[in-house]
Amino acid sequence: MESLIPFIRMLLQGCQIISAVLLIVLVLIHSPKGDGIGGMGGTAQIFSSQKGAEAALNKITAYTAGVFYVVSFVLGHYFGF
């Protein structure tokens, strides 16, 4: 069991790094004027409407922030980071 702890810590640190980078990218995609994905041209064609694209982006950002929060809490609480 002791040999598994460093692996779990590295796995959590990897998840934290990936979620942090993804969170930065997702926040930068958001537009302060409400244009958001609609201002990027063809990417909005994936969704049925601009509001649908913004809603999906908001949901993905919220889930990514939740993952980052939980992983950061676990690393800080159990591994002392």
N, C-alpha and C positions, 0 to 999 in steps of 0.2 A: 504494500500500500504506500509506503514511503517513496518508492521509486515512481509512483504515479503522480505525486504532487507537483514536481517540476513540469511534467508534461501538461497538466491541467493549467498551471500558471502560464505557461507559454501559449497554450491554446486561448486562454482568456485575454492575454496581452495582444495576440493576433486579432482577435475579435474586436478589441478596443481600438486598435489602430485602423482596421478596416472600417469600422462604424464611424470613427472620427473623420476619416477622409471622405467617406460617403456623405456624412452630415454636412461637411464644408461645401461639397459640390452641390448638394440639394439646396442648401440655404442660398448659395450664389445663383442658382437657377431662378429662385423666387424674384419677382420684380416688385419694387416698392410702389410702383404706380398701379399695380393690379394687372399689368400686361402678362407677366409671368411667361409661361410656355408659349402663349399665343404670339408673343413678340419674336419668337425664334424661327418662325416660318413653318417648314414642313413637319416639325415634330408634333405639332398640335393636330395633324391629320390622323394620328393614331387614335385619338379619342373622339367621341361623338360631338363634343363641343368644348369651347374654351373653359367653361365652368367645370366640366367633367375632368379636364386635364388639371386644373388647379386643385380640385378636390382630391384627385389621385395623388398629386404631388404633396399636398398637405398631409395625407394619410401616410405616405411612405416616409416623409420627414419625421412625423410623430413616432412611427414605429422604430425608425433608426435612432432617434433621440432616446426612446425607451430602452433599446438594447444597450446603447452607450451608457446610460445611467445605471442600469442593473449591473453591467459588467464592471463599471468603475466602482460601484458599491461593493461588489463581491471581492474585487482585487484589494480594495482598501481595507475591508473588514477582515478578511481571512488571510491575506498575504502581507498586510501592512504597507501597502504602497501609498 
